[in-house]
Amino acid sequence: MSTAGAPDIRATAGAGLIGVYISVAMYGWTIFQMAHYYQRSWRTDTMWLKVYVFYIWAVETLHTYLICAYIWRSAIAEFGNPLAWAVTTRVDDIVTGITGLIMLSVHLFYIRRLWILSEKNILLVGIVTLLAFAHFALEIAVVVLTIEFPSFDQFHKTTPFYTGSLAIAAADDMIIAASLCYFLYTRRTGIRSTDTLVNRIITYSIMTGAVTSVVDIAILICFVAMPNNLVYLALFDFLPILYVTSLLAMLNAREHLQKISTVSTSGTALSGFALGDLRAGRGAAFDSDGNPRHDPVSSKLVFAYPGPGNTVTTTGLSESMQDVSQDRPHGEV
């Protein structure tokens, strides 16, 4: 192969190393997040959610390994060969597909929350689900094309598919975040404690959607504006782990949000929270698996939090159904 198509080593090796450094650092953080999740939520969350968290982490582990293997091959195994950075192997190309799989999995998790919050709004959920699968399909198309055109100077033949997938991902993130915020806002009751909780959840939703959308758009801009280097790769390398760490942060935030949702009514502490699993005015709440749980005690806005031994406490204008834990004093959260 001619060296004419070889990119500037500073804009390829440098960008690749920066992306991997950030990814590995964030991966270390996800290990802590996952350990914290299982320590705090092992007895309260359903098996499907615990398996889902492990699945997401396992796929991200594979992703981190593969991007490290790419750097090892290019910088160590083929040291001194500038063309090593200009050609990808099939294993390298699979990274794009794994990125798409992680993003699809996280999108589907948030879509499930949106399905519950929107009270099964088929049109809205159908649109965001279609966008999520469209993004994944385009990512797979990019994988196929990069296998067919492995050299750097040919990679931009995938531009329509690559830019399309990034644009769709950014749009899906923004729509999901905006929709969650809207439906959460409609659950505001005027009660300070519950409104504070809702506002916090809205903030989490905005931050999650905004950060991932900004990174998607930044990758798109770098890819289009700088076609002769791999600067976009630095961002693309840590994009999937950004989705994973945001998801784990949201799950781990439930305990903190539960505490700030605590209110006192008739000397009894009422608390509870399951992110996204709330409905107003129907005497029902959702368990940690998203299934409605009947609450005959309160017909007000209900936040359900499954506690140890599947006990449940609620917020509303009534006394709690039962204590969070039998070994705590009555009314203590």
NUGU-367694 format. One record per atom (N, C-alpha, C): atom name; x negated, y, z negated. Coordinates in steps of 0.1 Angstrom, whole numbers, m for minus. Layout:
("CA", (X, Y, Z))
...
This chain:
("N", (m8, m12, 0))
("CA", (0, 0, 0))
("C", (m9, 12, 0))
("N", (m5, 22, 7))
("CA", (m12, 35, 8))
("C", (m11, 42, m5))
("N", (m21, 50, m9))
("CA", (m20, 58, m22))
("C", (m13, 70, m20))
("N", (m8, 73, m7))
("CA", (m1, 86, m5))
("C", (11, 87, m13))
("N", (17, 75, m15))
("CA", (30, 75, m23))
("C", (29, 75, m38))
("N", (16, 74, m42))
("CA", (14, 73, m57))
("C", (16, 86, m64))
("N", (24, 87, m74))
("CA", (27, 99, m81))
("C", (15, 103, m90))
("N", (16, 116, m94))
("CA", (6, 121, m103))
("C", (6, 113, m116))
("N", (m6, 108, m120))
("CA", (m7, 100, m132))
("C", (m2, 106, m144))
("N", (m4, 120, m145))
("CA", (0, 127, m157))
("C", (15, 128, m158))
("N", (22, 128, m147))
("CA", (36, 129, m147))
("C", (43, 115, m147))
("N", (35, 105, m146))
("CA", (41, 91, m146))
("C", (37, 84, m159))
("N", (23, 82, m161))
("CA", (19, 76, m173))
("C", (22, 84, m185))
("N", (20, 97, m184))
("CA", (23, 106, m195))
("C", (38, 105, m199))
("N", (47, 106, m189))
("CA", (61, 106, m192))
("C", (65, 93, m197))
("N", (60, 82, m191))
("CA", (63, 69, m196))
("C", (59, 66, m211))
("N", (47, 71, m214))
("CA", (42, 69, m228))
("C", (51, 77, m238))
("N", (54, 89, m234))
("CA", (62, 98, m243))
("C", (76, 91, m245))
("N", (82, 86, m235))
("CA", (95, 80, m236))
("C", (94, 67, m245))
("N", (84, 59, m243))
("CA", (82, 47, m251))
("C", (79, 51, m266))
("N", (71, 61, m268))
("CA", (68, 65, m282))
("C", (81, 69, m289))
("N", (89, 77, m283))
("CA", (102, 81, m289))
("C", (111, 69, m291))
("N", (112, 60, m281))
("CA", (120, 49, m282))
("C", (117, 40, m294))
("N", (104, 37, m295))
("CA", (99, 28, m306))
("C", (102, 34, m319))
("N", (99, 48, m320))
("CA", (102, 54, m333))
("C", (117, 53, m337))
("N", (126, 56, m327))
("CA", (140, 55, m329))
("C", (144, 40, m332))
("N", (138, 31, m325))
("CA", (141, 17, m328))
("C", (138, 13, m342))
("N", (127, 18, m348))
("CA", (124, 16, m362))
("C", (135, 22, m371))
("N", (141, 33, m367))
("CA", (152, 39, m374))
("C", (164, 30, m373))
("N", (167, 24, m362))
("CA", (178, 15, m361))
("C", (177, 3, m370))
("N", (165, m2, m372))
("CA", (163, m13, m381))
("C", (168, m9, m395))
("N", (164, 3, m399))
("CA", (168, 8, m412))
("C", (183, 9, m412))
("N", (189, 15, m402))
("CA", (203, 17, m401))
("C", (211, 4, m402))
("N", (206, m6, m395))
("CA", (213, m19, m395))
("C", (212, m25, m408))
("N", (201, m25, m415))
("CA", (199, m30, m428))
("C", (209, m23, m438))
("N", (210, m10, m437))
("CA", (218, m2, m445))
("C", (233, m6, m443))
("N", (236, m8, m430))
("CA", (250, m12, m426))
("C", (254, m25, m433))
("N", (246, m35, m431))
("CA", (249, m49, m437))
("C", (249, m48, m452))
("N", (240, m41, m458))
("CA", (240, m40, m473))
("C", (253, m34, m478))
("N", (258, m23, m471))
("CA", (269, m16, m476))
("C", (283, m22, m472))
("N", (283, m28, m460))
("CA", (296, m31, m454))
("C", (298, m46, m451))
("N", (289, m55, m456))
("CA", (290, m69, m454))
("C", (303, m75, m459))
("N", (307, m70, m471))
("CA", (320, m76, m477))
("C", (332, m69, m472))
("N", (331, m57, m466))
("CA", (343, m50, m463))
("C", (347, m50, m448))
("N", (337, m51, m439))
("CA", (341, m51, m425))
("C", (344, m65, m420))
("N", (351, m66, m409))
("CA", (355, m79, m403))
("C", (343, m85, m396))
("N", (344, m98, m394))
("CA", (333, m106, m388))
("C", (330, m100, m374))
("N", (341, m97, m366))
("CA", (338, m92, m353))
("C", (330, m80, m353))
("N", (332, m71, m362))
("CA", (324, m58, m363))
("C", (310, m61, m367))
("N", (308, m70, m376))
("CA", (294, m74, m380))
("C", (287, m81, m369))
("N", (294, m89, m361))
("CA", (287, m96, m350))
("C", (284, m85, m339))
("N", (294, m76, m337))
("CA", (292, m65, m327))
("C", (279, m57, m330))
("N", (278, m53, m343))
("CA", (266, m45, m346))
("C", (253, m53, m344))
("N", (253, m66, m347))
("CA", (241, m74, m344))
("C", (238, m75, m329))
("N", (249, m77, m322))
("CA", (248, m78, m307))
("C", (242, m65, m301))
("N", (247, m54, m305))
("CA", (242, m41, m300))
("C", (227, m40, m304))
("N", (223, m43, m316))
("CA", (209, m42, m320))
("C", (201, m52, m313))
("N", (205, m64, m310))
("CA", (197, m74, m303))
("C", (195, m70, m289))
("N", (205, m64, m282))
("CA", (203, m60, m268))
("C", (193, m48, m268))
("N", (194, m39, m278))
("CA", (184, m28, m279))
("C", (170, m33, m282))
("N", (169, m44, m289))
("CA", (156, m50, m292))
("C", (150, m54, m279))
("N", (158, m61, m271))
("CA", (153, m66, m258))
("C", (149, m54, m249))
("N", (157, m43, m249))
("CA", (154, m31, m241))
("C", (141, m25, m246))
("N", (139, m24, m259))
("CA", (126, m18, m264))
("C", (114, m27, m260))
("N", (116, m40, m261))
("CA", (105, m49, m257))
("C", (101, m47, m242))
("N", (111, m46, m234))
("CA", (108, m45, m219))
("C", (102, m32, m215))
("N", (106, m21, m222))
("CA", (99, m8, m218))
("C", (85, m8, m224))
("N", (82, m15, m235))
("CA", (69, m16, m240))
("C", (60, m25, m231))
("N", (67, m35, m226))
("CA", (60, m44, m216))
("C", (56, m37, m204))
("N", (64, m28, m199))
("CA", (61, m20, m187))
("C", (49, m11, m189))
("N", (48, m5, m201))
("CA", (37, 4, m204))
("C", (24, m5, m205))
("N", (26, m17, m212))
("CA", (14, m25, m213))
("C", (9, m30, m199))
("N", (18, m34, m191))
("CA", (13, m38, m178))
("C", (7, m27, m170))
("N", (13, m15, m170))
("CA", (8, m4, m162))
("C", (m5, 2, m168))
("N", (m6, 3, m181))
("CA", (m17, 11, m187))
("C", (m28, 2, m191))
("N", (m25, m11, m195))
("CA", (m35, m20, m200))
("C", (m39, m31, m190))
("N", (m29, m39, m187))
("CA", (m32, m51, m178))
("C", (m37, m47, m164))
("N", (m33, m35, m159))
("CA", (m37, m30, m146))
("C", (m44, m17, m148))
("N", (m52, m16, m158))
("CA", (m59, m3, m161))
("C", (m68, 0, m150))
("N", (m68, 13, m146))
("CA", (m77, 18, m135))
("C", (m70, 17, m121))
("N", (m58, 11, m121))
("CA", (m51, 10, m108))
("C", (m39, 20, m109))
("N", (m41, 32, m102))
("CA", (m30, 42, m103))
("C", (m17, 37, m97))
("N", (m18, 28, m88))
("CA", (m6, 23, m81))
("C", (3, 14, m90))
("N", (m3, 10, m101))
("CA", (5, 2, m111))
("C", (17, 10, m116))
("N", (16, 23, m117))
("CA", (27, 31, m121))
("C", (37, 34, m110))
("N", (33, 31, m98))
("CA", (41, 34, m86))
("C", (50, 23, m81))
("N", (48, 11, m87))
("CA", (56, m1, m83))
("C", (62, m7, m95))
("N", (74, m11, m94))
("CA", (81, m18, m105))
("C", (82, m33, m102))
("N", (83, m41, m112))
("CA", (86, m55, m111))
("C", (100, m58, m113))
("N", (105, m70, m111))
("CA", (119, m73, m113))
("C", (123, m72, m128))
("N", (113, m75, m136))
("CA", (116, m74, m151))
("C", (118, m59, m154))
("N", (110, m51, m148))
("CA", (111, m36, m151))
("C", (125, m31, m146))
("N", (129, m36, m135))
("CA", (142, m32, m129))
("C", (154, m36, m138))
("N", (152, m47, m145))
("CA", (163, m52, m153))
("C", (166, m42, m165))
("N", (156, m34, m168))
("CA", (158, m24, m179))
("C", (170, m15, m176))
("N", (172, m11, m164))
("CA", (183, m2, m160))
("C", (196, m9, m163))
("N", (197, m22, m159))
("CA", (209, m30, m162))
("C", (212, m31, m177))
("N", (202, m33, m185))
("CA", (204, m34, m199))
("C", (208, m21, m205))
("N", (203, m10, m200))
("CA", (207, 3, m204))
("C", (222, 5, m201))
("N", (226, 1, m189))
("CA", (241, 2, m186))
("C", (249, m7, m195))
("N", (244, m19, m199))
("CA", (252, m28, m207))
("C", (254, m22, m221))
("N", (243, m16, m227))
("CA", (244, m9, m240))
("C", (254, 2, m240))
("N", (253, 10, m230))
("CA", (262, 22, m229))
("C", (276, 17, m227))
("N", (279, 7, m219))
("CA", (292, 2, m218))
("C", (298, m4, m231))
("N", (289, m11, m238))
("CA", (294, m17, m251))
("C", (297, m6, m261))
("N", (289, 5, m262))
("CA", (292, 16, m271))
("C", (305, 23, m267))
("N", (306, 26, m253))
("CA", (318, 32, m248))
("C", (330, 25, m252))
("N", (330, 11, m251))
("CA", (342, 3, m253))
("C", (345, 4, m268))
("N", (335, 5, m277))
("CA", (338, 6, m291))
("C", (346, 19, m294))
("N", (341, 30, m288))
("CA", (348, 43, m290))
("C", (361, 43, m283))
("N", (363, 36, m272))
("CA", (375, 36, m265))
("C", (386, 28, m274))
("N", (381, 18, m281))
("CA", (390, 11, m290))
("C", (395, 20, m301))
("N", (386, 29, m306))
("CA", (391, 38, m316))
("C", (401, 48, m310))
("N", (398, 52, m298))
("CA", (407, 61, m291))
("C", (421, 55, m289))
("N", (421, 42, m286))
("CA", (433, 35, m284))
("C", (442, 35, m296))
("N", (435, 34, m308))
("CA", (443, 34, m320))
("C", (447, 48, m324))
("N", (438, 58, m323))
("CA", (442, 71, m326))
("C", (453, 77, m317))
("N", (452, 74, m304))
("CA", (462, 79, m295))
("C", (475, 72, m295))
("N", (476, 62, m304))
("CA", (488, 54, m305))
("C", (491, 47, m291))
("N", (480, 41, m286))
("CA", (481, 33, m274))
("C", (485, 41, m261))
("N", (478, 52, m259))
("CA", (480, 60, m248))
("C", (473, 54, m236))
("N", (481, 46, m228))
("CA", (476, 38, m217))
("C", (469, 46, m207))
("N", (475, 58, m203))
("CA", (469, 66, m192))
("C", (455, 71, m196))
("N", (454, 77, m208))
("CA", (441, 82, m212))
("C", (431, 71, m214))
("N", (434, 61, m221))
("CA", (425, 50, m224))
("C", (421, 43, m211))
("N", (431, 42, m202))
("CA", (428, 36, m189))
("C", (417, 44, m181))
("N", (418, 57, m181))
("CA", (409, 66, m174))
("C", (395, 64, m180))
("N", (393, 65, m193))
("CA", (380, 64, m199))
("C", (374, 50, m197))
("N", (383, 40, m198))
("CA", (378, 26, m195))
("C", (373, 24, m181))
("N", (381, 30, m172))
("CA", (377, 29, m157))
("C", (363, 36, m155))
("N", (362, 48, m161))
("CA", (349, 55, m160))
("C", (337, 47, m166))
("N", (340, 40, m177))
("CA", (329, 32, m184))
("C", (325, 21, m175))
("N", (334, 14, m169))
("CA", (331, 3, m160))
("C", (325, 8, m147))
("N", (329, 19, m142))
("CA", (324, 25, m130))
("C", (309, 28, m132))
("N", (306, 34, m144))
("CA", (292, 37, m147))
("C", (283, 24, m147))
("N", (289, 14, m153))
("CA", (281, 1, m154))
("C", (279, m5, m140))
("N", (289, m4, m132))
("CA", (288, m9, m118))
("C", (277, m2, m110))
("N", (277, 11, m112))
("CA", (266, 19, m105))
("C", (253, 16, m110))
("N", (251, 13, m123))
("CA", (239, 9, m129))
("C", (234, m4, m123))
("N", (243, m13, m121))
("CA", (240, m26, m115))
("C", (235, m24, m101))
("N", (242, m15, m94))
("CA", (238, m12, m80))
("C", (224, m6, m79))
("N", (221, 2, m89))
("CA", (207, 7, m90))
("C", (197, m4, m92))
("N", (200, m14, m100))
("CA", (191, m25, m103))
("C", (189, m32, m90))
("N", (199, m35, m82))
("CA", (198, m42, m70))
("C", (189, m35, m60))
("N", (191, m22, m59))
("CA", (184, m13, m50))
("C", (169, m12, m54))
("N", (166, m11, m67))
("CA", (152, m10, m71))
("C", (145, m23, m69))
("N", (152, m34, m70))
("CA", (145, m47, m66))
("C", (142, m48, m52))
("N", (151, m42, m43))
("CA", (148, m42, m29))
("C", (138, m32, m25))
("N", (138, m20, m32))
("CA", (128, m10, m29))
("C", (120, m7, m42))
("N", (109, m15, m45))
("CA", (102, m14, m58))
("C", (92, m3, m59))
("N", (88, 3, m48))
("CA", (78, 13, m48))
("C", (83, 27, m52))
("N", (75, 35, m58))
("CA", (80, 48, m63))
("C", (85, 57, m52))
("N", (78, 57, m40))
("CA", (82, 66, m30))
("C", (95, 62, m23))
("N", (100, 50, m26))
("CA", (113, 45, m21))
("C", (124, 46, m31))
("N", (121, 48, m44))
("CA", (131, 47, m54))
("C", (142, 57, m53))
("N", (139, 69, m47))
("CA", (149, 79, m46))
("C", (160, 76, m35))
("N", (158, 64, m29))
("CA", (169, 60, m20))
("C", (181, 56, m29))
("N", (179, 54, m42))
("CA", (190, 51, m51))
("C", (197, 63, m56))
("N", (193, 75, m51))
("CA", (198, 88, m57))
("C", (214, 89, m58))
("N", (222, 85, m48))
("CA", (236, 87, m50))
("C", (242, 78, m61))
("N", (236, 66, m62))
("CA", (241, 57, m73))
("C", (236, 61, m87))
("N", (223, 65, m87))
("CA", (217, 69, m100))
("C", (224, 82, m106))
("N", (225, 92, m97))
("CA", (230, 104, m101))
("C", (245, 103, m105))
("N", (252, 94, m97))
("CA", (266, 92, m99))
("C", (268, 85, m112))
("N", (260, 75, m116))
("CA", (261, 68, m129))
("C", (259, 78, m140))
("N", (249, 87, m139))
("CA", (247, 96, m150))
("C", (258, 106, m152))
("N", (263, 111, m140))
("CA", (274, 121, m141))
("C", (287, 115, m147))
("N", (289, 102, m143))
("CA", (301, 95, m149))
("C", (299, 93, m164))
("N", (287, 89, m168))
("CA", (285, 86, m182))
("C", (287, 99, m190))
("N", (281, 110, m185))
("CA", (283, 123, m192))
("C", (298, 127, m193))
("N", (305, 125, m182))
("CA", (319, 128, m182))
("C", (327, 120, m192))
("N", (324, 107, m192))
("CA", (331, 97, m201))
("C", (328, 101, m216))
("N", (316, 104, m219))
("CA", (312, 108, m233))
("C", (320, 120, m237))
("N", (321, 130, m228))
("CA", (328, 143, m231))
("C", (343, 141, m233))
("N", (349, 132, m224))
("CA", (363, 130, m225))
("C", (367, 122, m238))
("N", (359, 112, m241))
("CA", (361, 104, m253))
("C", (360, 113, m265))
("N", (349, 121, m266))
("CA", (347, 130, m277))
("C", (358, 140, m279))
("N", (362, 146, m268))
("CA", (373, 156, m268))
("C", (386, 150, m272))
("N", (389, 138, m267))
("CA", (402, 132, m270))
("C", (402, 128, m285))
("N", (391, 122, m290))
("CA", (391, 119, m304))
("C", (393, 131, m313))
("N", (386, 142, m309))
("CA", (388, 154, m317))
("C", (402, 159, m316))
("N", (408, 158, m305))
("CA", (422, 163, m304))
("C", (432, 155, m313))
("N", (431, 142, m312))
("CA", (440, 133, m319))
("C", (437, 134, m334))
("N", (424, 136, m338))
("CA", (421, 138, m352))
("C", (427, 151, m357))
("N", (426, 161, m349))
("CA", (431, 175, m353))
("C", (446, 174, m355))
("N", (453, 166, m347))
("CA", (467, 166, m349))
("C", (471, 158, m362))
("N", (461, 152, m368))
("CA", (464, 145, m381))
("C", (462, 154, m393))
("N", (458, 166, m391))
("CA", (456, 175, m402))
("C", (469, 177, m409))
("N", (469, 177, m423))
("CA", (481, 177, m431))
("C", (483, 190, m438))
("N", (472, 198, m439))
("CA", (473, 210, m448))
("C", (468, 208, m462))
("N", (466, 195, m465))
("CA", (460, 191, m478))
("C", (445, 192, m476))
("N", (439, 200, m485))
("CA", (425, 204, m483))
("C", (416, 192, m482))
("N", (417, 182, m491))
("CA", (408, 170, m491))
("C", (409, 162, m478))
("N", (421, 160, m473))
("CA", (423, 152, m461))
("C", (418, 160, m449))
("N", (421, 173, m449))
("CA", (417, 182, m438))
("C", (401, 183, m437))
("N", (395, 183, m449))
("CA", (380, 183, m450))
("C", (375, 170, m443))
("N", (381, 159, m447))
("CA", (377, 146, m441))
("C", (379, 146, m426))
("N", (390, 151, m421))
("CA", (393, 151, m407))
("C", (383, 160, m400))
("N", (380, 171, m406))
("CA", (370, 181, m400))
("C", (356, 174, m399))
("N", (353, 167, m409))
("CA", (340, 160, m408))
("C", (339, 150, m397))
("N", (350, 142, m396))
("CA", (351, 132, m385))
("C", (350, 139, m371))
("N", (357, 150, m370))
("CA", (357, 158, m357))
("C", (342, 162, m354))
("N", (335, 167, m365))
("CA", (322, 171, m363))
("C", (313, 159, m358))
("N", (314, 148, m364))
("CA", (307, 136, m360))
("C", (310, 133, m345))
("N", (323, 133, m341))
("CA", (327, 130, m328))
("C", (320, 140, m318))
("N", (321, 153, m321))
("CA", (315, 163, m312))
("C", (300, 161, m311))
("N", (293, 159, m322))
("CA", (279, 157, m321))
("C", (275, 145, m313))
("N", (282, 134, m315))
("CA", (279, 122, m308))
("C", (281, 123, m293))
("N", (292, 129, m289))
("CA", (295, 131, m275))
("C", (286, 141, m268))
("N", (283, 152, m276))
("CA", (275, 163, m270))
("C", (261, 158, m268))
("N", (255, 152, m277))
("CA", (241, 148, m276))
("C", (239, 138, m265))
("N", (247, 128, m264))
("CA", (245, 118, m253))
("C", (248, 124, m239))
("N", (258, 133, m239))
("CA", (262, 140, m226))
("C", (250, 149, m222))
("N", (244, 156, m231))
("CA", (233, 165, m228))
("C", (221, 157, m222))
("N", (218, 146, m228))
("CA", (207, 138, m224))
("C", (210, 132, m210))
("N", (222, 128, m208))
("CA", (226, 123, m194))
("C", (224, 133, m184))
("N", (228, 145, m187))
("CA", (227, 156, m177))
("C", (213, 160, m175))
("N", (205, 160, m186))
("CA", (190, 164, m185))
("C", (183, 153, m176))
("N", (186, 141, m178))
("CA", (180, 130, m169))
("C", (184, 133, m154))
("N", (197, 136, m152))
("CA", (201, 139, m139))
("C", (194, 150, m132))
("N", (192, 161, m140))
("CA", (185, 173, m135))
("C", (171, 170, m132))
("N", (164, 163, m141))
("CA", (150, 160, m139))
("C", (148, 151, m127))
("N", (157, 141, m125))
("CA", (157, 132, m114))
("C", (158, 139, m100))
("N", (167, 149, m100))
("CA", (170, 156, m87))
("C", (160, 167, m85))
("N", (157, 174, m95))
("CA", (148, 186, m94))
("C", (133, 182, m92))
("N", (129, 171, m98))
("CA", (115, 167, m97))
("C", (114, 153, m91))
("N", (116, 152, m78))
("CA", (116, 139, m72))
("C", (102, 133, m70))
("N", (91, 140, m73))
("CA", (78, 135, m71))
("C", (71, 130, m84))
("N", (79, 129, m95))
("CA", (73, 124, m107))
("C", (83, 116, m115))
("N", (79, 111, m126))
("CA", (88, 102, m134))
("C", (91, 109, m148))
("N", (92, 122, m148))
("CA", (95, 129, m160))
("C", (109, 124, m166))
("N", (118, 122, m156))
("CA", (132, 117, m161))
("C", (131, 104, m168))
("N", (120, 96, m166))
("CA", (119, 83, m172))
("C", (117, 85, m187))
("N", (111, 95, m192))
("CA", (109, 98, m206))
("C", (122, 99, m213))
("N", (132, 105, m207))
("CA", (145, 106, m213))
("C", (153, 93, m211))
("N", (152, 87, m199))
("CA", (160, 75, m197))
("C", (156, 64, m206))
("N", (143, 63, m210))
("CA", (138, 52, m218))
("C", (145, 52, m232))
("N", (147, 64, m237))
("CA", (154, 64, m251))
("C", (169, 67, m250))
("N", (175, 68, m239))
("CA", (189, 70, m238))
("C", (197, 60, m244))
("N", (195, 47, m241))
("CA", (203, 36, m248))
("C", (202, 36, m263))
("N", (190, 38, m268))
("CA", (188, 37, m282))
("C", (194, 49, m289))
("N", (196, 60, m282))
("CA", (203, 72, m287))
("C", (218, 68, m289))
("N", (224, 60, m280))
("CA", (237, 55, m281))
("C", (238, 46, m294))
("N", (229, 37, m295))
("CA", (229, 28, m306))
("C", (228, 34, m319))
("N", (218, 43, m321))
("CA", (216, 50, m334))
("C", (228, 59, m337))
("N", (234, 65, m327))
("CA", (246, 73, m330))
("C", (257, 65, m335))
("N", (259, 53, m329))
("CA", (270, 44, m333))
("C", (267, 39, m348))
("N", (255, 35, m351))
("CA", (252, 30, m364))
("C", (253, 41, m374))
("N", (249, 54, m370))
("CA", (251, 65, m380))
("C", (265, 67, m383))
("N", (274, 66, m373))
("CA", (288, 68, m375))
("C", (294, 57, m384))
("N", (290, 45, m382))
("CA", (295, 34, m391))
("C", (290, 36, m406))
("N", (277, 40, m407))
("CA", (271, 42, m420))
("C", (277, 54, m427))
("N", (282, 63, m419))
("CA", (287, 76, m425))
("C", (301, 74, m433))
("N", (307, 62, m431))
("CA", (320, 60, m436))
("C", (320, 61, m452))
("N", (309, 56, m458))
("CA", (309, 56, m472))
("C", (308, 70, m477))
("N", (300, 79, m471))
("CA", (299, 93, m475))
("C", (312, 100, m473))
("N", (319, 97, m461))
("CA", (331, 103, m458))
("C", (342, 99, m468))
("N", (341, 86, m472))
("CA", (351, 81, m482))
("C", (350, 89, m495))
("N", (338, 93, m499))
("CA", (336, 100, m511))
("C", (342, 114, m511))
("N", (340, 121, m499))
("CA", (345, 135, m498))
("C", (360, 135, m496))
("N", (366, 123, m493))
("CA", (380, 123, m491))
("C", (388, 121, m504))
("N", (380, 118, m515))
("CA", (387, 115, m528))
("C", (395, 127, m533))
("N", (407, 124, m537))
("CA", (416, 134, m543))
("C", (421, 129, m555))
("N", (426, 137, m564))
("CA", (432, 133, m576))
("C", (447, 137, m577))
("N", (455, 126, m579))
("CA", (470, 129, m580))
("C", (475, 122, m592))
("N", (481, 129, m602))
("CA", (486, 124, m614))
("C", (475, 116, m622))
("N", (463, 121, m621))
("CA", (452, 115, m628))
("C", (446, 103, m622))
("N", (451, 99, m610))
("CA", (447, 87, m603))
("C", (439, 91, m591))
("N", (427, 86, m589))
("CA", (419, 89, m577))
("C", (424, 81, m566))
("N", (426, 88, m555))
("CA", (431, 82, m543))
("C", (420, 84, m532))
("N", (416, 73, m526))
("CA", (405, 75, m516))
("C", (407, 65, m505))
("N", (400, 67, m494))
("CA", (400, 57, m484))
("C", (396, 63, m470))
("N", (390, 55, m462))
("CA", (386, 59, m449))
("C", (382, 48, m440))
("N", (387, 47, m428))
("CA", (382, 38, m418))
("C", (382, 46, m405))
("N", (370, 49, m400))
("CA", (369, 59, m390))
("C", (378, 56, m378))
("N", (387, 65, m375))
("CA", (395, 63, m363))
("C", (408, 55, m366))
("N", (408, 48, m377))
("CA", (419, 39, m380))
("C", (429, 46, m389))
("N", (436, 56, m383))
("CA", (446, 63, m391))
("C", (458, 67, m383))
("N", (469, 68, m390))
("CA", (482, 72, m383))
("C", (489, 81, m393))
("N", (498, 89, m387))
("CA", (506, 98, m396))
("C", (521, 94, m396))
("N", (527, 95, m408))
("CA", (541, 95, m409))
("C", (548, 81, m406))
("N", (540, 70, m406))
("CA", (547, 58, m403))
("C", (545, 47, m414))
("N", (539, 51, m425))
("CA", (537, 42, m436))
("C", (528, 30, m432))
("N", (519, 32, m423))
("CA", (510, 22, m419))
("C", (496, 27, m418))
("N", (486, 18, m421))
("CA", (472, 21, m419))
("C", (466, 9, m412))
("N", (454, 11, m408))
("CA", (447, 0, m400))
("C", (436, m5, m409))
("N", (435, m19, m408))
("CA", (424, m25, m415))
("C", (411, m23, m407))
("N", (400, m29, m412))
("CA", (387, m27, m405))
("C", (386, m34, m392))
("N", (396, m42, m389))
("CA", (397, m49, m375))
("C", (406, m41, m366))
("N", (412, m30, m370))
("CA", (420, m22, m362))
("C", (435, m26, m362))
("N", (438, m36, m370))
("CA", (452, m41, m371))
("C", (460, m33, m381))
("N", (473, m29, m378))
("CA", (481, m21, m387))
("C", (484, m29, m400))
("N", (483, m22, m411))
("CA", (486, m28, m424))
("C", (497, m20, m430))
("N", (508, m26, m434))
("CA", (520, m19, m439))
("C", (516, m14, m453))
("N", (520, m2, m455))
("CA", (519, 4, m469))
("C", (532, 10, m473))
("N", (539, 2, m481))
("CA", (553, 6, m486))
("C", (552, 17, m496))
("N", (541, 20, m502))
("CA", (540, 30, m512))
("C", (540, 44, m507))
("N", (534, 47, m496))
("CA", (533, 60, m491))
("C", (537, 61, m476))
("N", (545, 72, m474))
("CA", (549, 74, m460))
("C", (542, 87, m454))
("N", (532, 91, m462))
("CA", (525, 103, m457))
("C", (513, 99, m449))
("N", (504, 108, m445))
("CA", (492, 105, m438))
("C", (484, 95, m446))
("N", (480, 84, m440))
("CA", (473, 74, m447))
("C", (459, 72, m441))
("N", (449, 71, m450))
("CA", (436, 67, m446))
("C", (433, 54, m453))
("N", (431, 43, m446))
("CA", (428, 30, m452))
("C", (414, 27, m453))
("N", (409, 23, m464))
("CA", (395, 18, m465))
("C", (395, 5, m472))
("N", (391, m6, m464))
("CA", (390, m19, m470))
("C", (379, m20, m479))
("N", (381, m23, m492))
("CA", (371, m24, m502))
("C", (367, m38, m504))
("N", (359, m41, m515))
("CA", (354, m54, m518))
("C", (366, m63, m520))
("N", (365, m75, m514))
("CA", (376, m85, m516))
("C", (388, m81, m508))
("N", (386, m73, m498))
("CA", (397, m68, m489))
("C", (408, m60, m497))
("N", (404, m54, m508))
("CA", (413, m45, m515))
("C", (414, m32, m507))
("N", (425, m25, m509))
("CA", (427, m13, m501))
("C", (431, m1, m509))
("N", (426, 10, m507))
("CA", (431, 22, m514))
("C", (435, 32, m503))
("N", (444, 41, m506))
("CA", (449, 50, m496))
("C", (449, 64, m501))
("N", (450, 74, m492))
("CA", (452, 87, m496))
("C", (466, 91, m492))
("N", (473, 98, m501))
("CA", (487, 102, m498))
("C", (493, 108, m510))
("N", (506, 111, m510))
("CA", (512, 117, m522))
("C", (518, 106, m531))
("N", (509, 96, m534))
("CA", (514, 86, m543))
("C", (502, 80, m549))
("N", (504, 71, m559))
("CA", (493, 64, m565))
("C", (487, 54, m556))
("N", (474, 51, m559))
("CA", (467, 41, m551))
("C", (473, 27, m553))
("N", (472, 19, m542))
("CA", (477, 6, m543))
("C", (470, m3, m553))
("N", (457, m1, m554))
("CA", (449, m8, m564))
("C", (435, m2, m564))
("N", (428, m5, m575))
("CA", (415, 1, m576))
("C", (405, m4, m565))
("N", (395, 4, m562))
("CA", (385, 0, m552))
("C", (378, m13, m556))
("N", (375, m14, m569))
("CA", (369, m25, m574))
("C", (373, m28, m588))
("N", (375, m40, m592))
("CA", (380, m43, m605))
("C", (370, m40, m616))
("N", (357, m39, m613))
("CA", (347, m37, m623))
("C", (344, m22, m625))
("N", (353, m13, m619))
("CA", (351, 1, m621))
("C", (363, 6, m629))
("N", (361, 17, m637))
("CA", (372, 22, m645))
("C", (383, 27, m636))
("N", (395, 26, m641))
("CA", (407, 31, m633))
("C", (405, 45, m629))
("N", (407, 48, m616))
("CA", (406, 61, m611))
("C", (392, 65, m606))
("N", (382, 57, m609))
("CA", (368, 60, m605))
("C", (365, 55, m591))
("N", (359, 63, m582))
("CA", (356, 59, m569))
("C", (341, 57, m567))
